[in-house]
């Protein structure tokens, strides 16, 4: 029981390590702040002043630009985390495969990192990119299943 908890704990820490590592060194775009109007420019009632309309239009454009940047950022984060997950999975299946409990935790951490990558990829703007990320995730799952479960049974 304690070994299972340790394996899960290690997996969660690895996924957090990758996600927080990317966030620490590759910052996302900053959300635009709505500019405040001076009291003299504000109008009480339903009608907007020309100044308010101009500010609303500028803010809308800034918000659209931010959304585009955020989608590109999510795509980049997805790629970075996918690369990290592949490295983690290779390490767990090769270099430390003999240390079963740690290897399983690292393997599960790689799987969780792959899931994180897919989620960030879905938040991108490109349907082709989303398809590519899910395809790579599927390939990783199939190869992982083969190496971990089928290939090890053949060698036993």
N, CA, C and O atoms as a DFTB+ gen file, in Angstrom:
624 C
 N C O
     1  1       0.826      -1.203       0.000
     2  2       0.000       0.000       0.000
     3  2       0.866       1.261       0.000
     4  3       0.624       2.196      -0.763
     5  1       1.876       1.269       0.867
     6  2       2.760       2.423       0.961
     7  2       3.540       2.626      -0.339
     8  3       3.799       3.758      -0.746
     9  1       3.912       1.517      -0.985
    10  2       4.625       1.618      -2.259
    11  2       3.742       2.253      -3.338
    12  3       4.225       3.046      -4.147
    13  1       2.471       1.910      -3.352
    14  2       1.533       2.501      -4.328
    15  2       1.365       3.990      -4.093
    16  3       1.326       4.777      -5.039
    17  1       1.265       4.372      -2.833
    18  2       1.129       5.797      -2.501
    19  2       2.388       6.547      -2.916
    20  3       2.308       7.643      -3.470
    21  1       3.547       5.958      -2.648
    22  2       4.808       6.583      -3.046
    23  2       4.884       6.739      -4.563
    24  3       5.291       7.788      -5.062
    25  1       4.492       5.697      -5.295
    26  2       4.517       5.739      -6.757
    27  2       3.619       6.857      -7.279
    28  3       4.021       7.610      -8.167
    29  1       2.422       6.969      -6.741
    30  2       1.500       8.031      -7.144
    31  2       2.042       9.402      -6.769
    32  3       1.951      10.341      -7.560
    33  1       2.597       9.525      -5.589
    34  2       3.170      10.790      -5.135
    35  2       4.314      11.223      -6.044
    36  3       4.396      12.388      -6.430
    37  1       5.191      10.293      -6.383
    38  2       6.303      10.588      -7.285
    39  2       5.794      11.021      -8.657
    40  3       6.326      11.956      -9.255
    41  1       4.775      10.348      -9.147
    42  2       4.200      10.691     -10.459
    43  2       3.648      12.112     -10.457
    44  3       3.896      12.882     -11.384
    45  1       2.904      12.453      -9.415
    46  2       2.344      13.808      -9.323
    47  2       3.444      14.859      -9.225
    48  3       3.350      15.922      -9.839
    49  1       4.483      14.563      -8.456
    50  2       5.596      15.512      -8.339
    51  2       6.311      15.718      -9.671
    52  3       6.726      16.833      -9.987
    53  1       6.454      14.666     -10.441
    54  2       7.120      14.788     -11.747
    55  2       6.283      15.648     -12.692
    56  3       6.814      16.522     -13.375
    57  1       4.984      15.400     -12.728
    58  2       4.111      16.201     -13.595
    59  2       4.121      17.667     -13.146
    60  3       4.176      18.568     -13.983
    61  1       4.070      17.907     -11.843
    62  2       4.148      19.287     -11.326
    63  2       5.497      19.914     -11.647
    64  3       5.572      21.093     -11.991
    65  1       6.554      19.133     -11.535
    66  2       7.899      19.621     -11.840
    67  2       7.976      20.147     -13.266
    68  3       8.519      21.225     -13.510
    69  1       7.435      19.388     -14.198
    70  2       7.465      19.804     -15.608
    71  2       6.587      21.038     -15.820
    72  3       7.024      22.022     -16.417
    73  1       5.345      20.981     -15.327
    74  2       4.427      22.106     -15.527
    75  2       4.915      23.396     -14.895
    76  3       4.888      24.451     -15.527
    77  1       5.361      23.314     -13.651
    78  2       5.847      24.512     -12.970
    79  2       7.191      24.970     -13.521
    80  3       7.487      26.164     -13.531
    81  1       8.004      24.022     -13.978
    82  2       9.276      24.388     -14.598
    83  2       9.065      25.195     -15.871
    84  3       9.735      26.204     -16.093
    85  1       8.142      24.754     -16.694
    86  2       7.831      25.497     -17.915
    87  2       7.288      26.877     -17.566
    88  3       7.689      27.880     -18.158
    89  1       6.367      26.921     -16.597
    90  2       5.777      28.197     -16.198
    91  2       6.812      29.155     -15.606
    92  3       6.698      30.369     -15.777
    93  1       7.815      28.622     -14.914
    94  2       8.826      29.466     -14.278
    95  2       9.782      30.093     -15.283
    96  3      10.224      31.226     -15.097
    97  1      10.099      29.370     -16.335
    98  2      11.107      29.854     -17.271
    99  2      10.552      30.302     -18.617
   100  3      11.275      30.902     -19.413
   101  1       9.306      30.025     -18.878
   102  2       8.674      30.444     -20.138
   103  2       7.326      31.061     -19.783
   104  3       6.307      30.375     -19.697
   105  1       7.354      32.359     -19.581
   106  2       6.173      33.063     -19.114
   107  2       5.170      33.299     -20.249
   108  3       5.541      33.554     -21.395
   109  1       3.912      33.205     -19.893
   110  2       2.842      33.430     -20.853
   111  2       2.569      34.914     -21.043
   112  3       3.092      35.750     -20.308
   113  1       1.753      35.229     -22.025
   114  2       1.410      36.634     -22.260
   115  2       0.598      37.188     -21.090
   116  3      -0.119      36.457     -20.407
   117  1       0.729      38.479     -20.882
   118  2       0.014      39.114     -19.786
   119  2      -1.351      39.608     -20.270
   120  3      -1.478      40.204     -21.339
   121  1      -2.336      39.347     -19.471
   122  2      -3.710      39.747     -19.788
   123  2      -3.829      41.268     -19.769
   124  3      -3.331      41.916     -18.848
   125  1      -4.483      41.842     -20.777
   126  2      -4.623      43.297     -20.783
   127  2      -5.553      43.779     -19.674
   128  3      -6.521      43.110     -19.314
   129  1      -5.239      44.934     -19.154
   130  2      -6.070      45.551     -18.115
   131  2      -6.934      46.628     -18.762
   132  3      -6.477      47.399     -19.605
   133  1      -8.176      46.653     -18.345
   134  2      -9.080      47.677     -18.878
   135  2      -8.673      49.025     -18.299
   136  3      -8.580      49.183     -17.082
   137  1      -8.432      49.996     -19.175
   138  2      -8.011      51.312     -18.669
   139  2      -9.153      52.007     -17.928
   140  3     -10.320      51.913     -18.309
   141  1      -8.784      52.694     -16.879
   142  2      -9.810      53.425     -16.131
   143  2      -9.954      54.825     -16.725
   144  3      -8.979      55.466     -17.118
   145  1     -11.189      55.264     -16.772
   146  2     -11.485      56.600     -17.297
   147  2     -11.383      57.617     -16.179
   148  3     -11.730      57.324     -15.035
   149  1     -10.908      58.813     -16.502
   150  2     -10.973      59.864     -15.488
   151  2     -12.439      60.184     -15.173
   152  3     -13.312      60.014     -16.024
   153  1     -12.696      60.635     -13.980
   154  2     -14.066      60.911     -13.555
   155  2     -14.755      61.890     -14.502
   156  3     -15.957      61.783     -14.746
   157  1     -14.003      62.831     -15.027
   158  2     -14.610      63.819     -15.926
   159  2     -15.073      63.197     -17.239
   160  3     -15.980      63.723     -17.884
   161  1     -14.459      62.079     -17.643
   162  2     -14.825      61.440     -18.907
   163  2     -15.986      60.461     -18.744
   164  3     -16.590      60.057     -19.738
   165  1     -16.302      60.078     -17.524
   166  2     -17.384      59.131     -17.293
   167  2     -18.720      59.824     -17.394
   168  3     -18.881      60.981     -17.006
   169  1     -19.654      59.100     -17.915
   170  2     -20.996      59.647     -18.059
   171  2     -21.976      58.709     -17.377
   172  3     -21.961      57.498     -17.598
   173  1     -22.811      59.280     -16.561
   174  2     -23.817      58.495     -15.869
   175  2     -24.990      58.317     -16.820
   176  3     -25.428      59.266     -17.469
   177  1     -25.494      57.086     -16.895
   178  2     -26.626      56.811     -17.778
   179  2     -26.264      55.746     -18.791
   180  3     -25.258      55.051     -18.654
   181  1     -27.106      55.627     -19.818
   182  2     -26.947      54.554     -20.793
   183  2     -26.013      54.917     -21.941
   184  3     -25.378      54.029     -22.511
   185  1     -25.915      56.158     -22.285
   186  2     -25.120      56.578     -23.438
   187  2     -23.629      56.552     -23.127
   188  3     -23.200      57.023     -22.073
   189  1     -22.843      56.001     -24.045
   190  2     -21.404      56.019     -23.898
   191  2     -20.843      57.250     -24.603
   192  3     -21.326      57.654     -25.660
   193  1     -19.838      57.823     -24.010
   194  2     -19.185      58.955     -24.663
   195  2     -18.296      58.423     -25.780
   196  3     -18.020      57.226     -25.855
   197  1     -17.861      59.311     -26.629
   198  2     -16.959      58.928     -27.723
   199  2     -15.662      58.383     -27.141
   200  3     -15.085      57.442     -27.686
   201  1     -15.205      58.962     -26.050
   202  2     -13.988      58.502     -25.386
   203  2     -14.162      57.074     -24.859
   204  3     -13.260      56.248     -24.997
   205  1     -15.308      56.785     -24.262
   206  2     -15.576      55.434     -23.762
   207  2     -15.624      54.421     -24.910
   208  3     -15.117      53.307     -24.784
   209  1     -16.232      54.814     -26.014
   210  2     -16.309      53.927     -27.171
   211  2     -14.915      53.634     -27.733
   212  3     -14.606      52.502     -28.102
   213  1     -14.079      54.683     -27.792
   214  2     -12.720      54.515     -28.291
   215  2     -11.929      53.570     -27.379
   216  3     -11.208      52.697     -27.860
   217  1     -12.066      53.747     -26.084
   218  2     -11.363      52.898     -25.122
   219  2     -11.862      51.465     -25.213
   220  3     -11.061      50.531     -25.164
   221  1     -13.170      51.273     -25.346
   222  2     -13.735      49.934     -25.490
   223  2     -13.196      49.233     -26.735
   224  3     -12.881      48.043     -26.701
   225  1     -13.093      49.980     -27.829
   226  2     -12.584      49.418     -29.080
   227  2     -11.108      49.035     -28.938
   228  3     -10.705      47.964     -29.391
   229  1     -10.307      49.891     -28.321
   230  2      -8.892      49.590     -28.103
   231  2      -8.728      48.367     -27.198
   232  3      -7.897      47.496     -27.453
   233  1      -9.538      48.322     -26.136
   234  2      -9.444      47.189     -25.218
   235  2      -9.853      45.897     -25.907
   236  3      -9.249      44.851     -25.671
   237  1     -10.858      45.955     -26.746
   238  2     -11.295      44.775     -27.486
   239  2     -10.182      44.265     -28.387
   240  3      -9.979      43.056     -28.490
   241  1      -9.465      45.157     -29.033
   242  2      -8.346      44.763     -29.885
   243  2      -7.217      44.163     -29.044
   244  3      -6.618      43.159     -29.430
   245  1      -6.931      44.774     -27.900
   246  2      -5.894      44.232     -27.018
   247  2      -6.287      42.835     -26.526
   248  3      -5.438      41.951     -26.414
   249  1      -7.563      42.645     -26.237
   250  2      -8.053      41.346     -25.771
   251  2      -7.932      40.296     -26.881
   252  3      -7.558      39.153     -26.618
   253  1      -8.248      40.685     -28.122
   254  2      -8.100      39.757     -29.254
   255  2      -6.635      39.372     -29.469
   256  3      -6.322      38.205     -29.707
   257  1      -5.739      40.362     -29.384
   258  2      -4.303      40.085     -29.529
   259  2      -3.813      39.153     -28.423
   260  3      -3.028      38.238     -28.673
   261  1      -4.278      39.391     -27.212
   262  2      -3.911      38.545     -26.077
   263  2      -4.384      37.102     -26.300
   264  3      -3.645      36.158     -26.020
   265  1      -5.599      36.932     -26.797
   266  2      -6.145      35.600     -27.047
   267  2      -5.298      34.863     -28.084
   268  3      -5.024      33.673     -27.928
   269  1      -4.883      35.563     -29.136
   270  2      -4.027      34.948     -30.159
   271  2      -2.681      34.542     -29.571
   272  3      -2.186      33.447     -29.838
   273  1      -2.085      35.431     -28.767
   274  2      -0.806      35.121     -28.130
   275  2      -0.936      33.936     -27.177
   276  3      -0.049      33.085     -27.106
   277  1      -2.039      33.890     -26.452
   278  2      -2.255      32.811     -25.487
   279  2      -2.397      31.466     -26.188
   280  3      -1.901      30.457     -25.687
   281  1      -3.055      31.436     -27.322
   282  2      -3.198      30.182     -28.065
   283  2      -1.838      29.696     -28.576
   284  3      -1.545      28.500     -28.540
   285  1      -1.020      30.622     -29.045
   286  2       0.330      30.269     -29.495
   287  2       1.180      29.803     -28.312
   288  3       1.951      28.851     -28.430
   289  1       1.035      30.474     -27.181
   290  2       1.748      30.082     -25.964
   291  2       1.347      28.669     -25.538
   292  3       2.208      27.859     -25.197
   293  1       0.056      28.370     -25.555
   294  2      -0.422      27.034     -25.192
   295  2       0.146      25.972     -26.128
   296  3       0.474      24.868     -25.694
   297  1       0.260      26.301     -27.392
   298  2       0.836      25.368     -28.366
   299  2       2.302      25.105     -28.026
   300  3       2.748      23.958     -28.055
   301  1       3.047      26.151     -27.706
   302  2       4.456      25.990     -27.362
   303  2       4.628      25.189     -26.066
   304  3       5.500      24.324     -25.974
   305  1       3.790      25.485     -25.067
   306  2       3.848      24.747     -23.802
   307  2       3.508      23.275     -24.042
   308  3       4.111      22.389     -23.436
   309  1       2.565      23.022     -24.904
   310  2       2.196      21.652     -25.232
   311  2       3.382      20.903     -25.829
   312  3       3.650      19.760     -25.459
   313  1       4.086      21.544     -26.748
   314  2       5.258      20.904     -27.360
   315  2       6.358      20.658     -26.331
   316  3       6.946      19.577     -26.289
   317  1       6.630      21.660     -25.508
   318  2       7.671      21.515     -24.489
   319  2       7.341      20.386     -23.514
   320  3       8.206      19.577     -23.180
   321  1       6.106      20.335     -23.066
   322  2       5.738      19.293     -22.107
   323  2       5.688      17.917     -22.777
   324  3       5.954      16.908     -22.125
   325  1       5.356      17.865     -24.054
   326  2       5.373      16.583     -24.764
   327  2       6.801      16.059     -24.894
   328  3       7.054      14.868     -24.710
   329  1       7.719      16.948     -25.211
   330  2       9.134      16.551     -25.292
   331  2       9.619      16.062     -23.924
   332  3      10.305      15.045     -23.823
   333  1       9.251      16.801     -22.880
   334  2       9.643      16.398     -21.525
   335  2       9.048      15.038     -21.172
   336  3       9.720      14.206     -20.563
   337  1       7.798      14.808     -21.550
   338  2       7.163      13.525     -21.210
   339  2       7.830      12.373     -21.944
   340  3       7.981      11.290     -21.379
   341  1       8.227      12.583     -23.174
   342  2       8.908      11.528     -23.926
   343  2      10.248      11.203     -23.268
   344  3      10.612      10.034     -23.135
   345  1      10.973      12.230     -22.861
   346  2      12.251      12.008     -22.176
   347  2      12.031      11.243     -20.870
   348  3      12.759      10.300     -20.560
   349  1      11.029      11.658     -20.119
   350  2      10.716      10.992     -18.846
   351  2      10.356       9.529     -19.078
   352  3      10.817       8.651     -18.349
   353  1       9.543       9.268     -20.077
   354  2       9.125       7.894     -20.361
   355  2      10.301       7.025     -20.804
   356  3      10.410       5.869     -20.397
   357  1      11.171       7.577     -21.626
   358  2      12.348       6.818     -22.071
   359  2      13.247       6.495     -20.880
   360  3      13.740       5.375     -20.749
   361  1      13.455       7.491     -20.010
   362  2      14.291       7.264     -18.826
   363  2      13.687       6.167     -17.949
   364  3      14.403       5.292     -17.463
   365  1      12.371       6.217     -17.749
   366  2      11.743       5.232     -16.866
   367  2      11.763       3.823     -17.451
   368  3      11.805       2.846     -16.704
   369  1      11.734       3.710     -18.765
   370  2      11.703       2.387     -19.391
   371  2      13.088       1.819     -19.685
   372  3      13.217       0.634     -19.994
   373  1      14.125       2.655     -19.590
   374  2      15.461       2.171     -19.937
   375  2      16.426       2.264     -18.761
   376  3      16.813       1.244     -18.190
   377  1      16.807       3.464     -18.406
   378  2      17.892       3.655     -17.454
   379  2      17.571       3.182     -16.039
   380  3      18.443       2.641     -15.360
   381  1      16.359       3.374     -15.594
   382  2      16.040       3.002     -14.211
   383  2      14.966       1.917     -14.135
   384  3      14.263       1.802     -13.131
   385  1      14.844       1.135     -15.181
   386  2      13.817       0.091     -15.217
   387  2      14.022      -0.966     -14.134
   388  3      13.064      -1.629     -13.736
   389  1      15.237      -1.130     -13.660
   390  2      15.528      -2.149     -12.640
   391  2      14.993      -1.752     -11.264
   392  3      14.701      -2.620     -10.441
   393  1      14.862      -0.457     -11.010
   394  2      14.338       0.021      -9.725
   395  2      12.836       0.196      -9.902
   396  3      12.364       1.301     -10.168
   397  1      12.098      -0.873      -9.757
   398  2      10.695      -0.939     -10.155
   399  2       9.822       0.169      -9.564
   400  3       9.087       0.829     -10.298
   401  1       9.891       0.376      -8.268
   402  2       8.997       1.333      -7.616
   403  2       9.243       2.763      -8.139
   404  3       8.295       3.495      -8.423
   405  1      10.491       3.138      -8.259
   406  2      10.810       4.480      -8.761
   407  2      10.499       4.560     -10.252
   408  3       9.961       5.563     -10.719
   409  1      10.832       3.517     -10.996
   410  2      10.556       3.506     -12.438
   411  2       9.060       3.641     -12.707
   412  3       8.652       4.356     -13.623
   413  1       8.238       2.948     -11.905
   414  2       6.786       3.049     -12.091
   415  2       6.279       4.454     -11.787
   416  3       5.404       4.962     -12.490
   417  1       6.816       5.081     -10.754
   418  2       6.418       6.454     -10.426
   419  2       6.810       7.429     -11.519
   420  3       6.037       8.316     -11.880
   421  1       8.011       7.259     -12.043
   422  2       8.471       8.128     -13.125
   423  2       7.661       7.856     -14.389
   424  3       7.306       8.785     -15.114
   425  1       7.372       6.601     -14.649
   426  2       6.541       6.247     -15.801
   427  2       5.161       6.897     -15.711
   428  3       4.678       7.486     -16.678
   429  1       4.538       6.785     -14.545
   430  2       3.227       7.410     -14.356
   431  2       3.332       8.935     -14.437
   432  3       2.421       9.593     -14.941
   433  1       4.427       9.490     -13.949
   434  2       4.654      10.931     -14.088
   435  2       4.757      11.341     -15.552
   436  3       4.255      12.395     -15.941
   437  1       5.404      10.513     -16.359
   438  2       5.476      10.781     -17.797
   439  2       4.113      10.720     -18.456
   440  3       3.809      11.517     -19.344
   441  1       3.288       9.770     -18.020
   442  2       1.920       9.665     -18.549
   443  2       1.107      10.905     -18.171
   444  3       0.392      11.462     -19.003
   445  1       1.221      11.328     -16.919
   446  2       0.494      12.537     -16.490
   447  2       0.988      13.774     -17.241
   448  3       0.199      14.659     -17.573
   449  1       2.281      13.833     -17.503
   450  2       2.839      14.957     -18.270
   451  2       2.329      14.921     -19.706
   452  3       2.072      15.969     -20.298
   453  1       2.182      13.734     -20.266
   454  2       1.599      13.614     -21.611
   455  2       0.156      14.120     -21.614
   456  3      -0.265      14.809     -22.543
   457  1      -0.589      13.774     -20.579
   458  2      -1.971      14.266     -20.477
   459  2      -1.985      15.788     -20.381
   460  3      -2.815      16.440     -21.014
   461  1      -1.083      16.353     -19.601
   462  2      -0.964      17.816     -19.489
   463  2      -0.667      18.426     -20.855
   464  3      -1.243      19.449     -21.223
   465  1       0.227      17.799     -21.595
   466  2       0.576      18.282     -22.930
   467  2      -0.634      18.262     -23.861
   468  3      -0.848      19.198     -24.631
   469  1      -1.418      17.196     -23.787
   470  2      -2.607      17.096     -24.639
   471  2      -3.620      18.178     -24.268
   472  3      -4.221      18.795     -25.148
   473  1      -3.811      18.406     -22.975
   474  2      -4.760      19.438     -22.536
   475  2      -4.311      20.812     -23.019
   476  3      -5.130      21.587     -23.512
   477  1      -3.014      21.129     -22.884
   478  2      -2.520      22.418     -23.365
   479  2      -2.624      22.506     -24.887
   480  3      -2.888      23.580     -25.428
   481  1      -2.419      21.390     -25.575
   482  2      -2.545      21.376     -27.038
   483  2      -3.963      21.632     -27.487
   484  3      -4.188      22.287     -28.505
   485  1      -4.925      21.118     -26.733
   486  2      -6.333      21.352     -27.066
   487  2      -6.676      22.836     -26.939
   488  3      -7.578      23.326     -27.619
   489  1      -5.960      23.549     -26.072
   490  2      -6.217      24.975     -25.871
   491  2      -5.581      25.845     -26.958
   492  3      -5.728      27.067     -26.933
   493  1      -4.877      25.228     -27.910
   494  2      -4.289      25.995     -29.005
   495  2      -5.349      26.287     -30.059
   496  3      -6.493      25.846     -29.945
   497  1      -4.962      27.022     -31.068
   498  2      -5.920      27.476     -32.073
   499  2      -6.051      26.528     -33.264
   500  3      -7.027      26.602     -34.011
   501  1      -5.092      25.657     -33.441
   502  2      -5.017      24.856     -34.660
   503  2      -5.595      23.459     -34.450
   504  3      -5.164      22.731     -33.556
   505  1      -6.559      23.094     -35.266
   506  2      -7.127      21.751     -35.166
   507  2      -6.110      20.701     -35.623
   508  3      -6.114      19.578     -35.117
   509  1      -5.239      21.056     -36.574
   510  2      -4.202      20.123     -37.005
   511  2      -3.214      19.861     -35.872
   512  3      -2.768      18.729     -35.683
   513  1      -2.873      20.904     -35.120
   514  2      -1.963      20.725     -33.993
   515  2      -2.605      19.860     -32.909
   516  3      -1.956      18.982     -32.341
   517  1      -3.871      20.112     -32.632
   518  2      -4.579      19.293     -31.640
   519  2      -4.572      17.830     -32.057
   520  3      -4.342      16.944     -31.233
   521  1      -4.826      17.578     -33.341
   522  2      -4.807      16.215     -33.852
   523  2      -3.418      15.603     -33.713
   524  3      -3.289      14.447     -33.311
   525  1      -2.383      16.364     -34.040
   526  2      -1.009      15.886     -33.937
   527  2      -0.662      15.513     -32.496
   528  3      -0.066      14.463     -32.256
   529  1      -1.029      16.360     -31.542
   530  2      -0.711      16.103     -30.137
   531  2      -1.443      14.848     -29.638
   532  3      -0.855      14.021     -28.941
   533  1      -2.711      14.713     -29.992
   534  2      -3.467      13.531     -29.575
   535  2      -2.897      12.274     -30.244
   536  3      -2.843      11.213     -29.621
   537  1      -2.475      12.386     -31.496
   538  2      -1.868      11.257     -32.195
   539  2      -0.574      10.822     -31.514
   540  3      -0.343       9.631     -31.303
   541  1       0.261      11.794     -31.176
   542  2       1.509      11.467     -30.474
   543  2       1.192      10.840     -29.115
   544  3       1.852       9.885     -28.704
   545  1       0.192      11.369     -28.421
   546  2      -0.228      10.778     -27.146
   547  2      -0.682       9.342     -27.308
   548  3      -0.360       8.490     -26.479
   549  1      -1.422       9.067     -28.359
   550  2      -1.882       7.706     -28.640
   551  2      -0.701       6.779     -28.938
   552  3      -0.650       5.654     -28.442
   553  1       0.230       7.249     -29.735
   554  2       1.419       6.449     -30.047
   555  2       2.212       6.155     -28.775
   556  3       2.673       5.033     -28.565
   557  1       2.364       7.173     -27.931
   558  2       3.078       6.969     -26.666
   559  2       2.370       5.913     -25.830
   560  3       3.019       5.032     -25.266
   561  1       1.047       5.993     -25.745
   562  2       0.284       5.023     -24.946
   563  2       0.438       3.611     -25.501
   564  3       0.596       2.662     -24.732
   565  1       0.396       3.458     -26.811
   566  2       0.531       2.127     -27.418
   567  2       1.934       1.555     -27.211
   568  3       2.088       0.390     -26.843
   569  1       2.948       2.378     -27.450
   570  2       4.327       1.917     -27.270
   571  2       4.572       1.594     -25.803
   572  3       5.201       0.588     -25.478
   573  1       4.083       2.434     -24.941
   574  2       4.242       2.222     -23.503
   575  2       3.582       0.920     -23.066
   576  3       4.173       0.139     -22.320
   577  1       2.380       0.692     -23.521
   578  2       1.684      -0.548     -23.192
   579  2       2.428      -1.761     -23.687
   580  3       2.528      -2.769     -22.988
   581  1       2.952      -1.664     -24.894
   582  2       3.699      -2.791     -25.451
   583  2       4.972      -3.054     -24.647
   584  3       5.226      -4.181     -24.223
   585  1       5.768      -2.003     -24.443
   586  2       7.048      -2.167     -23.751
   587  2       6.850      -2.603     -22.304
   588  3       7.564      -3.478     -21.814
   589  1       5.897      -2.005     -21.631
   590  2       5.720      -2.269     -20.200
   591  2       5.016      -3.600     -19.926
   592  3       5.382      -4.305     -18.986
   593  1       4.026      -3.947     -20.722
   594  2       3.213      -5.112     -20.383
   595  2       3.442      -6.321     -21.291
   596  3       3.553      -7.439     -20.789
   597  1       3.516      -6.134     -22.593
   598  2       3.628      -7.269     -23.516
   599  2       5.072      -7.745     -23.639
   600  3       5.339      -8.943     -23.557
   601  1       5.997      -6.816     -23.835
   602  2       7.392      -7.193     -24.015
   603  2       7.949      -7.818     -22.744
   604  3       8.724      -8.771     -22.823
   605  1       7.575      -7.309     -21.576
   606  2       8.080      -7.885     -20.322
   607  2       7.517      -9.291     -20.092
   608  3       8.186     -10.122     -19.479
   609  1       6.314      -9.569     -20.565
   610  2       5.745     -10.922     -20.417
   611  2       6.481     -11.920     -21.311
   612  3       6.646     -13.084     -20.948
   613  1       6.921     -11.455     -22.485
   614  2       7.635     -12.347     -23.412
   615  2       9.002     -12.722     -22.849
   616  3       9.485     -13.832     -23.078
   617  1       9.629     -11.803     -22.114
   618  2      10.962     -12.084     -21.579
   619  2      10.917     -12.941     -20.318
   620  3      11.939     -13.489     -19.907
   621  1       9.744     -13.061     -19.700
   622  2       9.625     -13.851     -18.467
   623  2       9.554     -15.313     -18.758
   624  3       9.452     -16.123     -17.836
